[in-house]
Amino acid sequence: MIKKSQQFLLDFEKPIVELQNKLEELREMDASGVDLSSEIQALSTRIEELRLSIYGSLTRWQRVQIARHPLRPYTYDYITALTEGFVELHGDRCFGDDPAIVSGFATLSGNRYGYEDRTVLIVGHQKGRDTKQRRYRRFGMPNPEGYRKARRLMELASRFGKPIICLLDTPGAYPGMDAEERGQAEAIARNLLVMSRLAVPIIVVVIGEGASGGALGIGVGDQMLMLENAWYSVISPESCSSILWRSWDHKEEAARALKLIATDLVEVGIVDHIIQEPLGGAHHDPSATYDYVGQAICDSLKKIGSLTNEDLIRKRLCRLDRIGEHSLSG
């Protein structure tokens, strides 16, 4: 019987799984009365060394693949794990509701991480687990009403002084004709303006994919956190390859050139903190991932929680102004 994790096996993980299958065979033989303890120990050590070697030297494209893993935790998973009493709110009060973006108020369980519990607004992309849910949520690609819903609720949170947590995980804003007709670009642009001026702490966490304006539309904040195997860029590697080389065959080269992983973005001042993932990715140990993310969010809220509203907005704008700074030599 094929294990669920092996149904979504990435190419570079195949050598590990092959050895794990051999290890299972040895254990079955050992249980039947043949002493294979030394062989089992040697193979176990070899598997662990191989895991450390592969996951310790991942390329940018391999991290993109991990960020897209179908078993990776999504926004609802983090909400369930890190909060209590989540109340989801719907609709933009203009056109309708957008299930690609979920948002609502909840109590962040800060006491687990050495802080007090507090009410927060959570906004995030939701992709869906099965085919039906993915179609319903358009694979996490929001329509304009999704961004307008998010803006409406962020303004509500600001009115009542509640911090905002944004979880980014989208391949981009929905590119359909109807989305453009309803003002996709305007909705994203207005969110950037409004989020830059809200007088409450905003913590942004890239939990998976962070592509283009689809992510940026709910991605302006005081602190940007990013999971170790997430990616964040103006364009996906495939689309970049298609534009520059008129083929998806150069997606790995495009990923290298885009410098879209967490370590790259820390270097240029876009990301403030990298959140550790379990070896192999968040889907290998979701519980540990939730703890890492929860701790990072609480630490960030404490870091900026003592600022006055004026200082909070001033520092946020200064942070945004620094992005893209460069100097010319010679």
C-alpha positions as CSV (number, residue, x, y, z in Angstrom):
1,M,0.0,0.0,0.0
2,I,1.4,3.4,-1.0
3,K,1.7,5.8,1.9
4,K,0.0,9.2,1.5
5,S,3.3,11.1,1.7
6,Q,4.7,9.0,-1.2
7,Q,1.8,9.9,-3.5
8,F,3.2,13.4,-3.7
9,L,6.9,12.5,-3.9
10,L,9.2,15.1,-5.3
11,D,11.9,14.0,-7.7
12,F,14.9,14.8,-5.4
13,E,13.2,12.8,-2.6
14,K,13.2,9.5,-4.5
15,P,16.6,8.2,-3.3
16,I,15.5,8.7,0.3
17,V,12.2,6.8,-0.2
18,E,13.9,3.9,-2.0
19,L,16.2,3.5,1.0
20,Q,13.3,3.8,3.4
21,N,11.4,1.0,1.5
22,K,14.5,-1.2,1.8
23,L,14.6,-0.4,5.5
24,E,11.0,-1.5,5.9
25,E,11.8,-4.8,4.2
26,L,14.7,-5.4,6.5
27,R,12.6,-4.7,9.6
28,E,9.9,-7.2,8.4
29,M,12.6,-9.9,7.9
30,D,14.1,-9.0,11.3
31,A,10.6,-9.4,12.9
32,S,10.3,-12.9,11.3
33,G,13.3,-14.2,13.2
34,V,16.3,-13.2,11.1
35,D,18.7,-11.0,13.0
36,L,19.4,-8.0,10.9
37,S,19.9,-5.4,13.6
38,S,23.3,-4.3,12.4
39,E,22.1,-3.9,8.8
40,I,19.1,-2.0,10.0
41,Q,21.2,0.4,12.1
42,A,23.6,1.0,9.2
43,L,20.8,1.7,6.7
44,S,19.1,4.0,9.2
45,T,22.3,6.0,9.6
46,R,22.7,6.1,5.8
47,I,19.1,7.4,5.4
48,E,19.6,10.1,8.0
49,E,22.9,11.2,6.4
50,L,21.2,11.3,2.9
51,R,18.3,13.4,4.3
52,L,20.6,15.9,5.8
53,S,22.6,16.1,2.6
54,I,19.6,16.6,0.3
55,Y,17.6,18.9,2.5
56,G,20.6,20.8,3.6
57,S,21.6,21.9,0.1
58,L,18.3,22.5,-1.7
59,T,18.2,24.7,-4.8
60,R,15.8,27.6,-5.2
61,W,13.7,25.5,-7.6
62,Q,13.5,22.6,-5.1
63,R,12.3,25.0,-2.4
64,V,9.6,26.3,-4.8
65,Q,8.5,22.7,-5.2
66,I,8.3,22.1,-1.4
67,A,6.3,25.4,-1.1
68,R,3.8,23.9,-3.5
69,H,3.5,20.5,-1.8
70,P,-0.2,19.5,-1.6
71,L,0.2,18.3,2.0
72,R,1.8,21.6,3.2
73,P,-0.3,23.4,5.9
74,Y,-2.7,26.0,4.6
75,T,-4.2,29.1,6.2
76,Y,-7.1,27.2,7.8
77,D,-4.6,24.7,9.3
78,Y,-2.7,27.6,11.0
79,I,-6.0,29.1,12.2
80,T,-7.0,25.9,13.8
81,A,-3.6,25.2,15.4
82,L,-2.8,28.7,16.7
83,T,-6.1,30.3,17.6
84,E,-9.4,29.7,19.4
85,G,-12.9,30.9,18.7
86,F,-12.3,31.8,15.0
87,V,-15.2,33.7,13.5
88,E,-15.0,34.0,9.8
89,L,-16.5,37.1,8.2
90,H,-17.6,37.2,4.6
91,G,-18.3,39.7,1.7
92,D,-16.9,43.0,0.5
93,R,-20.2,44.8,0.7
94,C,-19.8,45.7,-2.9
95,F,-20.1,42.6,-5.1
96,G,-19.8,39.4,-3.1
97,D,-17.6,37.0,-1.2
98,D,-14.4,35.4,-2.4
99,P,-13.5,32.0,-0.9
100,A,-9.9,32.4,-2.1
101,I,-9.3,34.7,0.9
102,V,-10.5,33.8,4.3
103,S,-10.6,36.3,7.1
104,G,-12.0,36.7,10.6
105,F,-11.3,37.4,14.2
106,A,-9.9,34.9,16.7
107,T,-8.0,34.6,19.9
108,L,-4.3,34.1,19.3
109,S,-3.1,31.5,21.9
110,G,-0.1,33.5,23.0
111,N,0.2,31.8,26.4
112,R,1.8,28.8,24.7
113,Y,4.7,31.0,23.7
114,G,5.2,33.0,26.8
115,Y,2.8,35.8,25.9
116,E,-0.8,36.7,26.8
117,D,-3.7,35.6,24.6
118,R,-5.1,38.4,22.4
119,T,-7.8,39.0,19.8
120,V,-6.4,39.4,16.3
121,L,-7.7,39.6,12.7
122,I,-6.4,36.8,10.5
123,V,-6.4,37.2,6.7
124,G,-5.0,34.6,4.4
125,H,-5.1,32.8,1.1
126,Q,-6.7,29.3,1.0
127,K,-6.0,26.9,-1.8
128,G,-8.2,23.9,-1.0
129,R,-7.2,20.3,-0.5
130,D,-9.2,18.3,-3.0
131,T,-10.4,19.0,-6.6
132,K,-13.8,20.4,-5.5
133,Q,-12.3,22.7,-2.9
134,R,-9.5,23.9,-5.3
135,R,-12.0,24.8,-7.9
136,Y,-14.2,26.6,-5.3
137,R,-11.2,28.6,-4.0
138,R,-9.6,28.9,-7.4
139,F,-6.3,27.5,-6.1
140,G,-6.0,30.5,-3.7
141,M,-6.1,33.1,-6.5
142,P,-8.3,36.0,-5.3
143,N,-10.8,38.1,-7.2
144,P,-11.1,41.8,-6.5
145,E,-13.9,41.2,-4.0
146,G,-11.4,39.1,-2.0
147,Y,-9.0,42.0,-1.6
148,R,-11.9,44.4,-0.9
149,K,-13.2,42.0,1.8
150,A,-9.7,41.9,3.3
151,R,-9.5,45.7,3.3
152,R,-13.0,46.1,4.9
153,L,-12.1,43.8,7.7
154,M,-8.6,45.3,8.2
155,E,-10.2,48.7,8.6
156,L,-12.6,47.1,11.1
157,A,-9.7,45.7,13.1
158,S,-8.0,49.1,13.1
159,R,-11.1,50.7,14.4
160,F,-11.1,48.4,17.4
161,G,-7.3,48.3,17.8
162,K,-6.8,44.7,17.0
163,P,-3.5,43.5,15.4
164,I,-3.6,41.9,11.9
165,I,-2.0,38.6,10.9
166,C,-1.7,38.0,7.1
167,L,-0.8,34.6,5.8
168,L,0.4,34.6,2.2
169,D,0.1,31.5,0.0
170,T,-1.0,32.2,-3.6
171,P,0.2,31.6,-7.1
172,G,-1.1,35.0,-8.0
173,A,-4.3,37.1,-8.3
174,Y,-7.0,35.5,-10.5
175,P,-6.2,36.4,-14.1
176,G,-9.8,36.0,-15.5
177,M,-11.6,38.6,-17.6
178,D,-14.3,39.1,-15.0
179,A,-11.7,39.9,-12.4
180,E,-10.1,42.6,-14.6
181,E,-13.5,44.0,-15.4
182,R,-14.3,44.4,-11.7
183,G,-11.0,46.2,-11.0
184,Q,-8.4,43.7,-10.0
185,A,-5.5,46.2,-10.2
186,E,-7.4,48.9,-8.4
187,A,-8.4,46.6,-5.5
188,I,-4.8,45.5,-5.0
189,A,-3.5,49.1,-5.2
190,R,-6.0,50.4,-2.7
191,N,-5.1,47.7,-0.3
192,L,-1.4,48.8,-0.5
193,L,-2.4,52.3,0.3
194,V,-4.8,51.4,3.2
195,M,-2.5,48.8,4.8
196,S,0.4,51.3,4.8
197,R,-1.7,53.7,7.0
198,L,-3.5,51.4,9.4
199,A,-2.8,52.3,13.0
200,V,-2.5,48.7,14.3
201,P,0.4,46.2,14.2
202,I,0.4,44.1,10.9
203,I,2.5,40.9,10.8
204,V,2.9,39.2,7.4
205,V,3.9,35.6,7.1
206,V,4.7,33.9,3.8
207,I,3.7,30.3,4.5
208,G,4.0,28.9,0.9
209,E,3.8,30.7,-2.4
210,G,4.0,34.5,-2.6
211,A,3.5,35.4,-6.2
212,S,3.1,38.9,-7.6
213,G,0.4,41.3,-6.7
214,G,-1.8,38.4,-5.6
215,A,0.4,38.1,-2.5
216,L,1.3,41.8,-2.2
217,G,-2.4,42.7,-2.0
218,I,-2.5,41.5,1.6
219,G,1.3,41.7,2.2
220,V,2.1,45.2,3.5
221,G,3.1,45.2,7.2
222,D,5.4,46.1,10.0
223,Q,7.2,42.7,10.1
224,M,7.5,40.2,7.3
225,L,8.2,36.6,8.3
226,M,8.8,33.8,5.9
227,L,9.0,30.1,6.3
228,E,12.3,28.5,5.3
229,N,10.9,26.8,2.2
230,A,8.5,29.4,1.0
231,W,9.1,31.7,-1.9
232,Y,8.1,35.3,-2.6
233,S,8.6,37.1,-6.0
234,V,7.1,39.4,-8.6
235,I,6.6,36.4,-10.9
236,S,6.7,32.6,-10.8
237,P,9.7,30.8,-12.2
238,E,7.6,29.2,-14.9
239,S,6.1,32.5,-16.1
240,C,9.5,34.2,-16.0
241,S,10.9,31.4,-18.1
242,S,8.0,31.6,-20.5
243,I,8.5,35.3,-21.0
244,L,12.3,35.3,-21.4
245,W,12.9,32.0,-23.1
246,R,9.4,31.3,-24.5
247,S,9.4,28.0,-22.7
248,W,9.0,26.6,-19.2
249,D,12.2,24.5,-19.7
250,H,14.3,27.2,-18.0
251,K,12.3,27.5,-14.8
252,E,15.2,26.4,-12.7
253,E,17.4,29.0,-14.2
254,A,14.6,31.6,-13.7
255,A,14.3,30.6,-10.0
256,R,18.0,31.2,-9.5
257,A,17.8,34.6,-11.2
258,L,14.7,35.8,-9.3
259,K,16.3,35.1,-5.9
260,L,13.0,34.4,-4.4
261,I,13.7,32.3,-1.3
262,A,13.9,33.5,2.3
263,T,17.7,33.9,2.5
264,D,17.7,36.0,-0.6
265,L,14.9,38.3,0.6
266,V,16.6,38.8,4.0
267,E,19.7,40.1,2.3
268,V,17.8,42.8,0.5
269,G,15.7,43.8,3.5
270,I,12.3,42.6,2.3
271,V,12.0,39.8,4.9
272,D,12.8,40.4,8.6
273,H,12.9,36.9,9.9
274,I,13.1,33.3,8.5
275,I,11.0,30.7,10.3
276,Q,12.6,27.3,10.6
277,E,10.8,24.3,9.1
278,P,11.2,20.6,10.0
279,L,13.7,18.7,7.9
280,G,12.0,18.0,4.6
281,G,9.5,20.8,4.8
282,A,6.5,21.9,6.9
283,H,4.3,18.9,5.7
284,H,6.7,16.4,7.3
285,D,5.8,17.8,10.8
286,P,3.0,20.3,10.8
287,S,2.7,20.5,14.6
288,A,6.3,21.6,14.9
289,T,5.7,24.1,12.1
290,Y,2.7,25.6,13.8
291,D,4.8,26.1,17.0
292,Y,7.6,27.8,15.0
293,V,5.1,30.1,13.3
294,G,3.2,30.9,16.5
295,Q,6.3,31.8,18.4
296,A,7.6,34.0,15.6
297,I,4.2,35.9,15.3
298,C,4.1,36.4,19.1
299,D,7.7,37.6,19.2
300,S,7.0,40.1,16.4
301,L,3.9,41.4,18.1
302,K,5.8,42.0,21.2
303,K,8.6,43.8,19.3
304,I,6.3,46.4,17.8
305,G,3.5,46.3,20.4
306,S,4.8,49.1,22.5
307,L,5.0,51.7,19.6
308,T,2.6,54.5,19.5
309,N,0.3,54.7,16.5
310,E,2.3,57.5,15.0
311,D,5.6,55.7,15.4
312,L,4.1,52.4,14.1
313,I,3.0,54.1,10.8
314,R,6.2,56.1,10.5
315,K,8.4,53.0,10.9
316,R,6.2,51.0,8.5
317,L,6.5,53.7,5.8
318,C,10.3,54.0,6.3
319,R,10.5,50.2,6.0
320,L,8.7,50.3,2.7
321,D,10.8,53.2,1.4
322,R,14.0,51.3,2.1
323,I,12.9,48.4,-0.2
324,G,14.7,48.7,-3.5
325,E,17.4,51.0,-2.3
326,H,20.7,50.7,-4.3
327,S,23.9,52.6,-4.8
328,L,25.9,53.1,-8.0
329,S,29.7,52.8,-7.7
330,G,32.2,54.4,-10.0
